[in-house]
Every structure is written in C-alpha cells, then in structure tokens.
Amino acid sequence: MASVELSGKTAIVTGGGRGLGRAMALGLLRAGANVVITAARTLQEIETVANEGAKIQEAGTVRKFVADVTSEEDCRFVVSQTIREFGSVHILVNNAGRGMRFVSEKFFDTPTKFWQTDSAVWRTIVDTNVNGPFLMARQVVPQMLKQSWGRIINISMNHETMRRAGFSPYGPSKAALESETIIWAQDLAGTGVTVNSLLPGGATDTGMVPPDIARERLLDPSIMAPPLLWLASESAGGVTGARFVARLWESSRPPEQAGENARSVAGGMGPAP
C-alpha cells in the first residue's frame, strides 16, 4: 500500500492523550490531517500530544479540548469548535473508554463477579464506552451528511475478551459498541459516510493494563495507525460495517481482506450475520 495522504481532512480523536488515542492522533497528523484531541479529565496529557504533533514536519494542525464524551454539551462544543475552526469534520475516532482497572486493579488475576461490581462504576464504564460514541457520532453525522463524506471509526476489542469471565461491564460495553457499528453502518448506507470498528488484536501497552504486567508481552499502540489511516482514506469508501484487527494488518495484502462482515455502502445491506 502507498502511504495515506489526508491533507485537507479534519479528524476528532476522543481520549487522545495517551495509549491508542495518542498513537492514532499522531498517525493522522503525520498523514497531514488536522486533528482535534480530547481528554475527559486533565489538559496535561493532550498538551503533551499536541506538542509532539507540532514537531512533526508537514503535519496538519492540532487542537485540544478537555471534554467528557458522556456529556452531550461537551460533545456539542468539541464538534462545533472543530467546524468553526476547520470548516468541517471528516473523521471521528471514538477511542475514549474506561476499562477494567476502574473495577479492580487485580482484574487479570482475581476476576470480579458481575454482582460484586460497584453500580456507579458499572454506569460510568457503560456511559463512556456505549453512550459516549453515540453522543459524538450524533454531533458529527449532520455535517458528514451535508458533505456526503465521513468516516466513523469505533475502537473495539477481541471477541474473546467480550466473553471473558469477570470482564463486566467492559466486555458487554464493547459488544454494544460493535452492535452500534453495524447498525449505524446500515443507517448511513449510500450516504458517503462509513462506520467501522478497529481493535489492536491483543493486550496493548496502555493505561488500561495494570503496571505490574510485563510490557514486553504487550502490543505497541502504534500498531493501530496503518489500518486507521486506510479506514480514514478515500480508498476505504466502499467498506462499512466491518471490524479490523490491527495485529493482523498486512500492508502487502488488499486492505478489504482484513475486515470482517464488510458491507457495501451502495445499499442492500441486510441484517448482520
């Protein structure tokens, strides 16, 4: 595959201050896109990423906002400010998420039964991982429909993790996000707006993994950049409702072959298998 060129495109990456979000934001910047990054709690992380992005030669412009994807007001603000400055929004990467460390720091070794999970923690994880992507997508889609072009990329995880004992509510929340991906793709069929999901394909070196886990066992977050850039490009306009595994991505093979359950955007998209 030739390198992806995204000059003139504007992307929003939620949870862009570290881990997967940081890697994807920097990847988009290197491809020439303007990138807006958000973080829910502190400005420091996204300031660091913004400073890194500013040093990339021929990168697009980077902007940063402290914004919580569970707040409809914050989502509206981020999107309106993005359109105000850059004139449009072309790409939404729904990356912001909360994982099992919010339930227990020992979730790898000592699973928490679902009935033992604090109800407030359960609501927070589901609100961030399921409602957050909806609230962001709800804000960007009208602009994407107006320009007949858009890419929504939802960051997911392995099916095995969705079914793993003790992984509530993180597993169920990502299963719901995959359902959102498939349904939204059907809702937007034929509009020029695609919706796909992307996952690393294994435990990745991010803040969601406890610090006592050996880092050499983990995937590098940068693994996400190549498939993300393709999904955000003109070349991926015919693929929607699919899930892509970054660990299995091969630049030498046709990208469409790496996706699961891809659906044509031309119409005739039936129920998901």
N, C-alpha and C positions, 0 to 999 in steps of 0.2 A: 504494500500500500504506500502511495505517496503521502508525504506529510500533509496534515489537515490545515487548511487556511480558514480562519474565522474572522478576519478583519471586517469591521463594519457590523459585526454581530454583538449583541449585549446579553450577558448571562447573569443570572442571580444564583448564587450558591448559598444555601442556608447551612448553618453550622460550619462556616468556612474558616474557622480559626485554628483548627488542628486536625490531625489524623487524615481521614479520607477527604474531608472538606478542603483542607489546606492543599493537599496534593492535586485535587481536581481544579481548584481555583487557579493554582499556578500553571497547570497544564493548559487551561483555557487562555490565560494571559499569554503564554508562550505562543499560542496559536493566533494571537492578535486580537482576541475578543476583549471588549470592555467587560469587566467583572465587578459585580456588587456582592460583597460577602457580608453575612450576618452572624452574630453570636447572641445567645439569649441573656448572658449574664454580665460579661466584662468586655471592655474595649481593648484591653491589652493584647489578647490573642490575635484579634483581627488586625490590630495596628501592626503587629509583627509581620503578619502575612502581607499586608498592604505594602510595608516597607520592602519585603522581599520582592514583591511583584514590580515595584517601581524600579528595581535594579535590572529587570530583565530587558535586554535590548529588543527594541521593536515590539514591545508588549503593548496591549491595549491599556486603557485607563482603569484603575481600580478604585472603588469606593467602599466604604464600610459603615455599617449601622449596628447598634445594639438593638436587637429586635427579637421578640419571642414569637415563634410560629404558632403558638397556641392562642395568641391574641389577634383577633380579627383586625383591630385597629393598627397594630404593629405591621401586619401583613399588608394592609392597605397603604400604609405610609411608605414602606420599602418599595412597593411597586410603583406608586405614584411618583416618588422621588426619582426612581430609575428612569421612568418615561420622561419626566420633566428634564433631566439632565441629558439623557442619551437619545431621546426621541422615540424610543421603543424598547421592548424586551423580547428577545427571540428564544432564549434558552432558560429553563428553570431546572435546577438540580435540587431536588428535595432530599437533602442529606441530613439535616438536623434530626437528631434522635437521642433517645435515652435508653441505656441498656441495663443489663442485669446487675451491674455494680450498685444501682440505686436500690435494688432489693437486698443484696448481700455482697460483701467483699469476698466471700468464700463460695460464690455460686458455682465455681468449677468443681470444687471438692465436696461441698455439702449443699446439695440442692434444697431449695426452699419449696415446700409443698404449696400448691396454689392457695389453699385456705389459710396458710400461715403468712401470706404476703400482706403487708400493710395496705389497707384500701386506698389511702391517699397516694401512696407510691404507685399502685396499680393505675389509678386515674391519671397520674402525671405522665407515666410512660405511654399509655394509650392515647392520651391527649396530644402528646408530642409526635408520636410515630404514626398515628392514623389521622387525627384531625388537622395537625399542622400541614401536611402535604395538601389536604383538601383546601384549607384556607388560603394557602399560597397559590395553588392552581386556580382557584376561583377568581383570584385577583388578576392573574396574567392572561387567562384564556380570552377575555373580551378583546384585548389588544392583539393577541395572536390571531384571532379570527378576523379582525379588521385587516390585518396584513396578509392573511392567508398563508401564514408560515409560523411554525413554532415547534419547539422540542421540549417535552417534559420528560425528565429522567428521574425516576424514583429509585433510591438506593435501598437495596434489599439484602437478603442473606440466604444461606443454604436452606433447602427444604428440610434437611436433617436437623438443623438447629431449631426450626419451627416446631419440630415434633419431639424435641429432647426433653426428657423428664426434668422438672424443676426449672424450666425456662419460661415460666409465666411471669409477667404478661408479655415479655419481649417477643417470644415466638409467635403468639397469636397476633400481636400488633403488626408484625412484618407479613404474616399471612394475609391480614386485612389489606395491607398496602399493595400486595401483589394482586389481590382482587380488584382494588381500585384501579390499578394499572390497566388490567384487561378491560374493565367496564368503561373507563374513560377513553381508552383507545377506540372502542366501538362507538361511543357517543360522538367522538370527533372524527370519525372516518370520513374521508373525502374533503376535509377542510384545509388540508395542508399542515395540520398540527398533529404530531405523533406523540405517543406516550409509551415509554418502555421502562423496564427495570434493569438495574445493573448491580451486581454484587461481587465482592472480592473473590469468593470461592474458598474461603478458609479463614481461620482466626488471623487477624491482621493487627499490626503494631500500632494500636490507637489507645486512647484513654479509656476505652470500654473494657480493655483487658487488664486484670489486676497486675500490679507492678512486680509480683513475685514470679510471674510466668516467664520462662526463658525466652528472650526476644528472638533468638536465632531460630526458634520454631515458628515464628510468625511471618506472614506475608508483609512486604513493604507497601505502604499506602499508594505509592506511585504506580502500582500495578493498574490502578483504575483509570489513569489518564488516556492511554491509547484507545480503549473501547469507548470511553466517554466522548472523546473528540470526534470519533467517527459517528456516534449517535447524534451528536450536535451538528453534524455537517449536512450539506446538500445531498451527499451520497446516500444518506440513510433515510431519505424522504419516503421510500417505499416500504419501510418496515415499521410496524407499530404493534403494540400488544405483546411484545416479546420480552424475554429475560435473557441477559447476557452475563456470562461468568468470566470475570477478568482474568482469573488464573488460567483459563483455557484459551484465552485470546491468542491468535497467531496472525501476525501481520502478513504472512505469506498466503493465507487462505482467504477466500471470499468472506467478508465480514458477516454476510447474511447467514452463512452456515453455522455461525457460533451462537445464533439466537434460538430460543425455544418458543414454539407456538406463535411464530410471527404471523401477522395478518395483513392482508392487502389493505391499503388505505383507499382503494378505489371503490370500496363498498362490498356488500355481500358478506360481511363479517358475522358469522353465526356464533352461537353460544360457545364459550370456552370449553375445551375438552376436559 
